């Protein structure tokens, strides 16, 4: 299989590429990474890989000529490319619409024209909105509440339309909150870890009662590979971690790892339109494809903290 990985220099995409190169995900003969290298995408995420193990192209998924040319050379596309931070979407939504909606449509059009066999769109549980109890299955309606999640929901619907209208083999994954090494330090877990390394306080929204399901990036990529190789055309697959925590509980766990107490918390005004709770059911991908999260949250968190402690040269320039 010749695979095009868009957004492959970002957090999740680069982890997926590393798993291909180290042999965790077999059967992929050639990998091309396309990445715009915006603030959250960096070649430092791939620099440990052998130079001849993949092809890197700097470019934008909205560049129709480039995407068309690349599509001709590949059997499958996995689209990780996205603007992904809710706070940034609140202060400026345009980039999110351009990349997450128009960029995805551009990729789909090129894949259709050049008869790419399989297209996997990486989405998010945030497209469902918020849920007070229970968990979302893939059949739940989309009720996004932020410009970011609305742009991802729009992309999901466009993907569905290309399958229904043109018969394209399009598959969509919706994951819960990811964490792990190489995550850009604006996200909550690396932000809190790096702040504590720097002896700064951690900013906690509101009362910290918002609930998230946490998924290690390795488990997420395992699920994506299962969807790529064995998923059904036109299907959606939720990928969850199975560990729900309030933001306050998460904060306390991180503080405990650093031997800190509540005095290290700075309570800040709650985010606009802050979804109270996310919870996806991964029953479908478990039953159909055998997916199960393998990384226990406490173990993954401890490993992630150690990674950031040992890789200050990676994250300090990004925080500046």
Buried (B, 14 or more C-beta within 10 A) or exposed (E): BBBBBBBBBBBBBBBBBBBBBEEEBEEBEBBBBBBBBBEBBBEBBBEEBEEEBBEBBEBBBBBEEBBBBBBEEBBBBBBBBBBBBBEBBBEEBEBBBBBBBBBBBBBBBBBBEBEBBBBBBBBBBBBBBBBEEEBBBBEBEBBBBBBBBBBBBBBBEBBBBBBEEEEBBBBBBBBBBBBBBBBBBBBBBBBBBBBBBEEEBBBBBBEBBBBBBBBBBBBBBBBBBBBBBEBEEBBBBBBBBBBBBBBBBBBBBBBEBBEBEEEBBEEEEBBEBBBEBBBBBBEBBBEBBEBEBEBEBEEBBEBBBEBBEEEEEBBEEBBE
